[in-house]
Amino acid sequence: MVSYVSALLYGVGGIVMAGMALLVTFQEKLIYVPVLPGLSKSYPITPARFRLLYEDVWLTSSDGVRLHSWFIKPFPDFRGLFLDFRVCVIVLVGFDMCKLSYGASAGFPSQHGITLDAQAALDHLVQRTDIDTSRIVVFGRSLGGAVGAVVTRNNPDQVAALILENTFTSILDMAGVAFPFLKWFIGSSSKGLRVLNFVVRSPWSTIDVIDEIKQPVLFLSGLQDEIVPPSHMEMLYVKAAAHNQQCLFVEFPTGKHMDTWLVGSDRYWTTIQEFLEKNVPDKKDRDSSRVVPGDKLQQNVETEVEENVNVIWEQN
């Protein structure tokens, strides 16, 4: 009996040590994925694929990392700065966009570096004279939501609102989702021992930031999310709403991690449009019958997907 218990303890200890070794060695590769699912590294993703006009812009973060970006003006009222950084996040300026992702940019991903990237993007947008800098809205999906929450919290005078989609409470909690046996030893909201929290170099604890945000926040949750449990979005909303009355939570029953915007269709874009019109109103009168910019963008994306689905699979 004693030998059986000893073997069990050694087995559990071995599993924990293996999990720790994986976290310590490969955590950046697990957290920061530079390629969209289903695409090879050689698959070129540029705004041109979505029939968007753009120009290349190069920025430098405060730690000296050179950052590549695209400034996009596809429609008169829908412009954007797509920044090719160290992680994925989107910043909407009115209907101007700034996307942070991997690619031609230098540097290596880390929580500290990515936070600097997001700040560099915001600083650049604030200095532009061809956009309405009073209508800067940060949008972040998944990991981008964690980044977006930090940059929004850090810049209350520059950011007018925040939109989060399928974002996690923390990387610490996601470790327990990816490796269930670790949930007893790691996490920000778990009731476990949390003895392994120290090994995580990029905790991205959104749950500890969300209640410090004073700007309006829109939560877009795909209930079929196969990566981030929808309960994470619920916890973020509950904590935010307890301190901020300008929070709105919207569910999309069939939305998965990466396609909530697509399956949400008109309701998705209308939700964002109404949120912006209420919380970040345009200074000029707008034609209420105009097409929502997202509708046009969605049409371009859907066309691109239909035309290139065979290419995507062939390149894999």
Disulfide bonds with the S-S distance in Angstrom:
none
